[in-house]
Amino acid sequence: MINQISFWDKQRVVFIEDDTKLHEDFKLGSEFEVFMEQEHNYIILHDGVFYGPLKEECK
């Protein structure tokens, strides 16, 4: 049951490109929890700040 997904699990994204111009932690392979999804980008709450990386930079 450890790998079971629940209704309350948040979507996670993994960066497939570096986006260090947005934040130094947004490197290739880094994973973050999605706060909200928009048409062209994800909204990520990281270190108390909202960031909006493009969907084409994440999977």
C-alpha positions in Angstrom: 0.0 0.0 0.0 3.0 2.3 0.1 2.8 3.1 -3.6 -0.9 3.6 -3.6 -2.1 7.0 -4.8 -4.8 8.6 -2.7 -7.3 11.3 -3.6 -5.3 13.8 -1.5 -1.9 13.3 -3.2 -0.7 16.4 -5.0 0.6 16.2 -8.6 4.4 16.3 -8.9 6.5 17.6 -11.8 10.1 16.7 -12.7 12.2 19.2 -14.6 13.3 17.8 -18.0 15.3 21.1 -18.6 17.3 23.4 -16.4 15.3 26.5 -15.4 17.9 28.0 -13.1 17.0 31.5 -14.4 13.7 31.1 -12.5 15.2 29.6 -9.4 18.6 27.9 -8.7 16.8 24.7 -7.4 15.0 24.1 -10.7 17.6 21.8 -12.3 17.3 18.9 -14.6 15.7 15.9 -12.7 14.5 17.9 -9.7 11.0 17.2 -8.5 8.4 19.5 -7.0 4.8 19.4 -5.9 2.4 21.3 -8.1 0.2 23.9 -6.3 -2.0 24.6 -9.3 -2.0 24.0 -13.1 -2.6 26.6 -15.7 -2.9 26.3 -19.5 0.8 26.8 -20.3 2.5 26.4 -16.9 2.5 24.9 -13.5 2.4 26.9 -10.3 4.9 25.6 -7.7 5.1 26.9 -4.2 8.8 26.7 -3.2 10.5 28.4 -0.2 7.4 30.5 0.4 7.3 31.9 -3.2 5.1 30.9 -6.1 6.9 30.1 -9.4 5.4 29.3 -12.8 7.7 27.2 -14.9 6.4 26.3 -18.4 4.9 22.9 -19.0 7.4 22.2 -21.8 10.2 22.3 -19.2 8.6 19.7 -17.0 6.9 16.3 -17.2 
